Amino acid sequence: MERIYTNNGQGISTKIDCLKNGKKYIISTAQDPRGPWQLAIFQILFDIPHIYGKVDQANPYVGPISETFKEAEILHQKVEKIVSEQLPETWLITMHSW
């Protein structure tokens, strides 16, 4: 797992492997221009070592919205655990149960 904070705390990205299916994903948390923080999960289609490579931007898994950076950071860390330990079919079910 590799977590990167961008723009001095204005966003978080994590490159992570799903242990259940062996695929790689990027979890991205960024602030929407309208205010809230949005989380999305993208599958990496073509992995390039040391950079994030090509992702499937057309089909992200969109997670819950947070109002503050601190809330978004906590949520991002919870989602890292979910993505690494569960299959994609269960991610949204788990996230929406919070």
C-alpha positions, 0 to 999 in steps of 0.5 A: 500500500502506498498513500500519497497526500497531495496539495498540502492535505488537499487530497489523498490517493492510495495505490492498493492491492486487493488480496481477494482478486489480486487486482490493483486499485487507486483510492482517491479522496479529493475536495469537490469544488462545491465543498464536500469531500468525495471518495472514488475507487478506480481499478488500475488497468495497466500498472507501471512501477513507481507511478499509478499507471492507466486507470479505468476512469469510466467505471469508478466505485464512488464512496460516501461524501465527507464534510471535512478533511479529517472525516475524509481522511478517516473514511479513506483509511477505512476504505483502504482496509475494505478494498484490500480485504474484500471483493469489489462486489461487497465494497459499496454494501459495506460502505453504505452500512456505515 
